[in-house]
């Protein structure tokens, strides 16, 4: 069944275009037809000819919304609109109004949430959605549905990294990776915590082995990360930060220097490198008082 190109697809398209990938390569990567990629870029690129994921998604959403307006039965019928408004009140539900006017109650609810949120106060539950007792919330859909779980990660892999971002005040943030055995740390200063900038930072680091992340949207391009590192990317289970314990601990140490609400736009990559270098050359009790650099063995020789 055909599925529209979504926001996650557009992030991949934008990143691949920056890397010079062809339309055929992009189509193969996201499971679409080459013609679909061509039409997507042609319709949703900026005035300067560049294709940016965020603006493309907004443009596509606006076009989809406008295309449906002429088919809206309630919006295009002022008499019907007034009849619904006059009848609707907390003791008279949309189901009752729909029955009287020969409508679908789903249409009335959709119209209220879409075009007349001011009428939510007239709904029986004041517009609040409630779950029936004993029913669980449905799983969220999206890119996280097909990720490789940490439960699939083999324990005997040569190098295993854990990664995450540290956010503060403003858009800038830190991307950190910690090698599990040696606690050797790598850090990158990002102007924004977007998936494309995370991908670019990982590409510069020349990782080996596997990486485990949490399920934040900044790691949505995990398939491209796998391609570049030649290894697997795993994801911890939702709300299980202890599954990336080494990285969580390291980020806690960095918070001693960069406390909560710190504005990372006020420092440079060189400043961050100095902090990371000191951490990598400080003896650690958990490493029998050796330094992460010594244990990792690919940095330099610590005294």
C-alpha positions in Angstrom: 0.0 0.0 0.0 1.3 3.4 -1.0 2.3 5.7 1.9 2.9 9.4 1.6 6.4 10.8 2.2 6.5 11.9 5.9 8.7 14.1 8.0 11.2 11.4 8.8 11.6 10.6 5.1 12.2 14.3 4.4 15.0 14.4 7.0 16.7 11.5 5.2 16.2 13.1 1.7 17.6 16.4 2.9 20.7 14.7 4.5 21.3 12.5 1.4 21.1 15.5 -1.0 23.8 17.3 1.1 26.0 14.2 0.7 25.5 14.2 -3.1 23.4 11.0 -3.3 21.4 10.4 -6.4 17.6 10.3 -6.5 17.8 6.5 -7.1 20.0 6.0 -4.0 17.6 8.1 -1.9 14.6 6.2 -3.2 16.2 2.9 -2.3 17.1 4.2 1.2 13.6 5.2 2.2 11.7 2.6 0.1 10.1 4.9 -2.4 10.1 5.3 -6.2 12.7 7.5 -7.9 9.8 9.5 -9.4 8.3 10.2 -6.0 11.6 11.6 -4.8 11.9 13.8 -7.9 8.3 15.1 -7.4 8.8 15.7 -3.7 12.0 17.8 -4.2 10.5 19.7 -7.1 7.3 20.6 -5.2 8.7 21.3 -1.8 12.1 22.9 -2.4 12.8 26.5 -1.3 12.8 29.5 -3.6 16.6 29.3 -3.8 16.4 25.7 -5.0 17.5 24.1 -1.8 15.6 21.3 -0.2 15.3 21.6 3.6 13.4 19.0 5.6 11.5 21.4 7.9 10.3 23.9 5.3 9.5 21.0 2.9 7.3 19.4 5.5 5.5 22.6 6.3 4.9 23.3 2.6 3.6 19.8 2.0 1.3 20.0 5.0 -0.1 23.3 3.9 -0.8 22.0 0.4 -2.5 18.9 1.8 -4.6 21.0 4.1 -5.7 23.4 1.4 -6.5 20.6 -1.0 -9.1 19.2 1.4 -10.9 22.5 2.1 -13.2 22.4 -0.8 -14.4 18.9 0.3 -15.3 19.9 3.8 -19.0 19.5 4.2 -19.4 21.6 7.3 -16.9 24.3 6.6 -18.5 25.0 3.2 -22.1 25.1 4.5 -22.8 28.2 6.7 -26.4 27.0 7.4 -25.2 23.6 8.6 -22.5 25.3 10.7 -25.1 27.4 12.5 -27.4 24.5 13.0 -24.7 22.5 14.8 -23.6 25.5 16.9 -27.3 26.1 18.0 -27.9 22.5 19.0 -24.6 21.6 20.6 -24.2 21.9 24.4 -22.8 19.7 27.2 -26.1 17.8 27.6 -26.6 17.3 23.9 -23.7 15.4 22.4 -22.4 15.5 18.9 -23.9 12.0 18.4 -27.4 13.5 19.1 -26.8 16.5 16.8 -25.5 14.2 14.1 -28.6 12.0 14.3 -30.9 15.1 13.9 -28.9 16.5 11.0 -28.2 13.2 9.2 -24.4 13.6 9.7 -21.6 11.5 11.1 -20.7 12.4 14.6 -17.0 11.9 13.7 -17.4 14.7 11.2 -18.7 17.0 13.9 -15.8 16.1 16.3 -13.3 16.6 13.5 -14.8 19.9 12.5 -14.6 21.2 16.1 -11.0 20.1 16.6 -9.9 21.3 13.2 -11.8 24.6 12.8 -13.8 25.5 15.9 -11.8 24.7 19.0 -13.8 27.3 20.8 -16.7 24.9 20.8 -14.9 22.3 22.8 -16.5 23.7 25.9 -19.8 22.6 24.6 -18.7 18.9 24.4 -19.8 16.5 27.1 -16.1 16.0 28.3 -15.1 19.6 27.5 -12.8 18.3 24.8 -10.8 16.1 27.1 -10.0 12.6 25.8 -10.4 9.9 28.4 -9.2 6.3 28.3 -11.6 3.6 29.4 -10.6 1.9 32.6 -8.3 -1.1 32.0 -7.3 0.0 28.4 -3.7 0.9 27.7 -2.6 3.7 25.4 -1.7 2.6 21.9 1.9 2.5 20.9 3.3 5.6 19.1 4.0 5.1 15.5 7.0 6.4 13.6 10.6 5.7 13.0 11.1 4.1 16.5 8.9 1.2 15.5 11.6 -0.4 13.4 14.7 0.3 15.4 17.2 -2.4 16.5 16.6 -2.9 20.3 19.4 -3.1 22.8 18.2 -6.6 23.6 19.7 -7.7 20.3 23.2 -6.3 21.2 25.8 -9.0 21.6 28.0 -8.6 24.7 31.2 -9.8 23.0 31.4 -7.0 20.4 34.8 -5.4 20.2 33.9 -1.7 20.7 30.5 -0.7 22.2 29.7 3.0 22.4 26.8 4.7 24.1 25.6 8.1 22.9 23.3 10.9 23.8 22.9 14.7 23.7 23.2 17.1 26.6 20.8 20.1 26.2 20.9 23.5 27.9 19.5 26.9 27.4 19.0 27.7 23.7 19.4 25.5 20.6 23.0 24.5 21.0 23.8 21.2 22.7 26.5 18.6 23.2 26.7 15.2 21.5 28.6 12.7 23.6 29.8 9.1 23.0 31.4 6.9 25.6 33.2 3.6 24.9 31.7 1.2 27.5 34.9 -0.7 28.5 37.4 2.1 28.7 35.0 5.1 29.4 36.8 6.9 26.7 34.7 9.9 25.7 34.2 11.9 22.5 32.2 15.1 22.5 30.8 17.3 19.7 29.3 20.8 20.0 26.2 21.1 17.9 24.5 24.3 16.9 21.2 22.4 17.1 20.2 19.0 18.2 18.8 17.9 14.9 19.2 14.4 13.3 21.2 15.8 10.3 23.7 17.6 12.5 24.1 14.5 14.7 24.8 12.4 11.5 27.4 14.9 10.4 29.2 14.8 13.8 29.2 11.0 13.8 30.6 10.9 10.3 33.6 12.9 11.4 34.5 10.7 14.4 35.3 7.4 12.5 33.6 5.1 15.0 34.2 1.4 15.0 31.9 -1.2 16.6 28.3 -0.4 17.6 26.5 2.5 19.2 23.5 2.5 21.6 21.3 5.6 21.8 18.0 6.5 23.5 15.0 7.1 21.3 15.3 10.8 20.9 14.4 12.2 17.4 18.0 13.4 17.0 18.9 9.8 16.2 16.2 9.3 13.6 18.9 8.9 10.9 20.3 5.8 12.5 20.3 3.8 9.3 22.7 6.4 7.7 24.8 6.2 10.9 25.1 2.5 10.5 26.1 2.9 6.9 28.9 5.3 7.9 30.3 3.4 10.9 30.0 0.0 9.4 28.4 -1.3 12.5 25.0 -1.6 14.2 23.0 1.1 16.0 20.9 -0.1 19.0 18.3 1.7 21.0 17.6 1.4 24.7 14.1 0.6 25.7 11.8 3.7 26.4 12.4 5.2 29.8 15.3 2.9 30.6 18.3 5.3 30.9 20.2 2.8 33.0 20.7 0.7 29.9 23.1 3.4 28.8 24.6 3.8 32.3 28.2 4.6 31.2 26.9 7.5 29.0 24.5 8.7 31.7 27.3 8.8 34.2 29.7 10.6 31.9 27.1 13.2 31.0 26.6 13.7 34.8 30.3 14.4 35.1 30.1 16.9 32.2 27.2 18.7 34.0 29.7 19.6 36.8 31.3 21.9 34.2 28.2 22.7 32.2 25.3 22.8 34.6 21.6 22.7 33.8 20.5 25.6 31.6 24.0 26.3 30.5 24.1 28.1 27.2 26.4 25.9 24.9 26.4 28.7 22.3 28.9 30.5 24.6 31.6 28.0 24.2 33.6 26.6 21.3 34.5 23.1 20.2 38.0 23.8 21.4 36.7 24.6 24.9 34.8 21.3 24.9 37.8 19.4 23.6 39.8 20.7 26.6 37.2 19.4 29.1 36.9 16.0 27.3 40.7 15.7 27.1 41.0 16.2 30.9 38.3 13.5 31.5 40.1 11.1 29.2 43.4 11.6 31.1 42.1 11.4 34.6 42.6 8.1 36.5 39.3 6.4 37.4 38.7 4.1 40.3 36.5 1.8 38.1 39.5 1.4 35.8 41.9 0.4 38.6 43.2 3.9 38.6 44.1 3.9 35.0 42.9 6.6 32.6 40.3 6.1 29.9 43.0 6.9 27.4 45.3 4.1 28.7 42.5 1.5 28.6 41.2 2.6 25.2 44.7 2.5 23.7 44.0 4.6 20.6 44.4 8.0 22.0 47.9 8.5 23.3 50.1 7.4 26.2 49.1 8.8 29.6 51.6 9.4 32.3 
